[in-house]
Amino acid sequence: SGLAAVRDREANLERAIAAYREALRFRTPEAAPLEYAATQ
């Protein structure tokens, strides 16, 4: 998400959102509550 501040803001923000959503598939409240909260 930090790259979006430097160049191609919209595309990089979309990539960051997709990456966070993918991470939430594994960082669930049941399996990893602290990591889930940090990713949210």
N, C-alpha and C positions, 0 to 999 in steps of 0.2 A: 504494500500500500504506500510505502514511502516513495517509490519510484514515480508515482502519479504526480507528485509535487514538482518533479524535474522535467518530464516530457510526456507527451501523448496522454494527457491526464485522463480523458474518458476511457480509453482502451485499457490503461493500466488499472484504473479503478474497477472496471468490469472483471479483469483478471483476478484482482485481489478478492473481490466478492466471491467469485467462483472458487478460489482456493480456500477461503474461510468456510464456505458451505461444504466443500469436500472434507475438510478437517472435521467438521461437525458430524460427519457420518461415523467417525471413529471416537471422537471425544463426546461421548454421550453423558448425560447427567448420572446415569447408573454406573457406567464403567469408569469415568474419569471426571468427577464433578468439578474439581478445581480447574482442570484444563478446559472443560466445557465452558465454565464461566469466563475464563480468560479469553477464549476464542469469541465468545458472544460479544 
